[in-house]
């Protein structure tokens, strides 16, 4: 029993050290990217944007930093970013995480810094397309699969669980959420995602008050 207790105690210390060291290494890596006009591209996937610090939760072709969002956002300093950009990303966060994320974004952005959220599925527009039996991307009737594809993300065995959408939005609900977190909504409009025919996505530009 004594040997078992000693083993668990040593294991606990090792993991504590590993996690502590990882946090400090990540903090240093973040600080190395900081400059006078830093911009963050959150959930970059394979899309590397020039002039941005590209961040994803897993190693990708486009990522500069690997971070667990929102758990590790606290490692980014306050009032340093002129822009934070998310493309086809915000719907992948649970509702209970969205508040923490927006609090951190507001903290990280400079005064009048810009938050850009692109290609957020619009539940109202999706349901309207379904009821009207609009033509989908290949000219067929906008059926239940299209509703599922846009509201849930069409996860497969290959891309789950990261592809799964964890919430649904309307223009009113995202506006309310952003205003609740002290953002001024400068632009909010429906647009068609690249390759799509129907404007079932919402693109938002919000300014930190």
PyMOL commands that set and color helices and strands:
alter all, ss='L'
color gray80, all
select helices_A, chain A and resi 2-33+73-75+90-92+95-108+123-132+144-152+171-180
alter helices_A, ss='H'
color red, helices_A
select strands_A, chain A and resi 38-42+53-56+65-66+81-87+109-121+183-191+201-208
alter strands_A, ss='S'
color yellow, strands_A
deselect
rebuild
show_as cartoon
